[in-house]
Amino acid sequence: MDKLNINQWAEEDRPREKMMQKGAEALSDAELLAILIGSGNTEESAVSLMQRILVSCGNDLNQLGKWEIRDFSRFKGFGPAKSLTIMAALELGKRRNLQERPERATIRCSKDIYDLFHPLLCDLSQEEFWVLLMNQAARVIDKVRISRGGIDQTTADVRSILREALLQRATQIALIHNHPSGNPRPSNDDQRLTQLVQKGAQTMNIRLTDHVIITDGKYYSFNDEGCI
């Protein structure tokens, strides 16, 4: 039996028509994703298939954004082409979210840092270490990735961090990295590095404002905890 393509579905199960008549905001996540894949399998429509996939990840698009081809392949009718289509769409959503945040934003608190970096770091399976460069008014100059590590840890060179600050004439910096484990608490190495950067920055009249450890949905701020 052939797959039902999007034009052979029952009228009430045609998300393209619904989108044209009522707008994209009227569609569920499953209906929007069904438009992307175009067809389901011999037993279910694309909408039903996407509903089942979403249920398997808790109806959480952030979790779906972490899926790889092998995760989608567990479902009948989902080959590499459909998997890559969904993965590309979710990546575009992440990039749009980043573009909506002005690069010259003012950083007032740890939540501002978290909101700026969460889209960059929330889906990663390995640690990355970044430095946020700011001027005297705490407006963002740039954000620079210093290192990318393995699954458990990354290494950040104090000299590389301070070099970026000097090159771009930043007077304030914040450190940011992610914990793929989901536990935002700092390790002994995280605490040691923070102290080293703070001491090095002070000798150059640069202020270390915070070190934020990001997980998907949670974060730890050295400043909020009184450690800076």
Beta strands, then each sheet from edge to edge (+ up, - down):
strand 1: 128-134
strand 2: 140-148
strand 3: 172-178
strand 4: 207-214
strand 5: 219-221
sheet 1: 2+ 1- 3+ 4+ 5-
end
